[in-house]
Amino acid sequence: MFMHNGNIACWQHVKRELAFSLDRRWFHGVQGSTDSEWAFALFLDSLCRAGFDPDDAEYNENGFGHAALRKAMLQTINRINGFVATSPREFREEAMDTRSLLNFAVTDGKSVVCSRYVSSKTDSAASLYFSSGTSWKEGEGEGIFRMERRDKGADIVLIASEPLTFERDNWVTVPTNSTITIHKQTVMIHPIIDEYYNFSPSYSRNCGFAASKGLVSHAPGATQAAIASKSEEAQEIDLRERLEVARLKA
């Protein structure tokens, strides 16, 4: 299962280059014209190039392993960036925007890997959050749920573009340009270190680009003001505290 929230920049040019780079199996498997469907084909091609054939019965039965999924996702992002970078200058000037928003999610039934990514040094990616606990229960009122934590276990992990509850402290912001991996209820965050990564923990990114695409959360549990005011350093401290469960279980 694969999901994409965002857009691939310079798509009219990138689509052709992306399609020609694919093995014919994945090229002929595409039925539509959206960037998300072609991104999935690119992911399958990257997974296969890494030595993990998506058609292999053993992998379909036992999974590819979270490391393989993450490696293929990073390669997918890298290849997309490469296609955008090689687009003709006149096309890029006409298109005016070379920034891609690449929030991907993939699962093989055993592990889940998601990315929160933007090909920019100054902009925030589309919003992404996770919540973990021991049970997901209906609260007061129909359709209102909350995450319960009876102990330090993480029996349930949810990932969403917007918080699904009003309790803001139930949700942790996934940092821009990073991946989140869930394997056996253990949550792991890895930075995507490339030309768009910023090593400064206090650096503040601009939410305007993702907001203009409607890809920044406006849920009551995560207002725009709250997102904008929380520094990357504060987010990382919060993240380390919330991931104590993963470290203890590792």
FENMOZI-V505756 format. One line per field, one symbol per residue. burial: 1 if it has 24 or more other ideal C-beta (glycine too) atoms within 12 Angstrom, else 0. A space follows every 50 residues. Layout:
# FENMOZI-V505756
burial = ???
This chain:
# FENMOZI-V505756
burial = 01111111111011101110110001000100001111111111111101 01010000100011111111111111111111111010000000001111 11111111011111111111001111111111100000000000111000 00010111111111100101111111111111101111111101011100 00001010110010111000110001100101001101100110110000
